[in-house]
C-alpha cells in the first residue's frame, strides 16, 4: 500500500466516521422534531437548509457546476435516490416501527453497499471485505439492545411489519446512493455532487411534504425547534453529507461502507452518557468488533 493510498484511506476514514458519528448523535433531535412535524415536511426543511448552505459555499469557493444537462440530471437523480427515497423511507419506517428496529435494520446498509459496489463499480468482492462487514455487523448487534427488537405482531400490528420492510428498503437504497456518489465523484468535486444531490432530494420531497400538510398545519416554531432544525439542516445534512460523500470519493465503496457502523455505536455511547448509565461490557465488546472490522478493511493490500 503506497503512502498516497494510505493517506487517502486515513482521510476517508476520518470523513466517513465523522459523518456517521454526527448521524449517531442526531437521533435525539430528529425524534423530538418528528413528534410535531410530518416526516417529509421535516425532511424537506432539512434538505432546503442544507442545499442553501452548500450553494453559498459553492459560490464562495467557485465550485464547478454540472457541465451538461445530462450531468445535472445524473446528480439530481443521485439525490432523489439518497435523500428523497432512502432518507424519506427511513423517516417513515421509523415512525411506523420502533427506534431500535430502525437502528438494527438500517445497519444492513454496508452489506448492500458491498453488493452494489461489486455490481456497478466492479470492485472485487473479496473474502477480507466480506469478513470485515460481517464482523462489524455482529458488533452492531452486540451493541444494540435486541430484546426490544420486533419483526411483526405485538401492539404494532401491520404497521410494524410495513415499517420494518420500509426500513430495509431504506438500507438498500442508501447502499445504492453511496455507490452512485462514488461514480459521480470521479468527475465532480464532493461539494458539487453533494449540493446538487440535496437539490434533487428536495425536489422529490417537496410535493410529498405539501401532500402531508393537507390534513395538518405547521406547529408554532419554538426556539428549541429552530435550533433543532438548524442543527439538522446545517450540521447533519450539509456537513455530514459532505463528509460522507467525500469519504466515498477517497476510498473504495466496499471499504467506506464500514464507516457507517460508527452511527449506531456513537448513538449507543451518547445514550449511555446522557442517561448517566455505565458503559456496559456489550458496548465495549461490540465497539471493539466494529473497530476491528474497519481496521481489517482499511489495511487490505492494494
Buried (B, 14 or more C-beta within 10 A) or exposed (E): EEEEEEEBBEBBBBBBBBBBBBBBBBBEBBEEBBEBBBBBBBBBBBBBBBBBBBBEBBEEEEBEEBEEEEBBEBBBBBBBBBBBBBBBBBBBBBBBBBEBBBBBBBBBBBBBBBBBBBEBBEBBEBEBBEEBBBBBBBBBBBBBEEEEBBEEEEEBEEEBBBBBBBBBBBBBBBBBBBBBBBBBBEBBBBBBBBBBBBBBBBBBBBEBBEEBEEEEEEEEEEEEBEEBBBBBBBBBBBBBBBBBBBBBBBBBBBBBBBBBBBBBBBBBBBBBEEEEEEEEEBBEBBBEBBBBBBBBBBBBEE
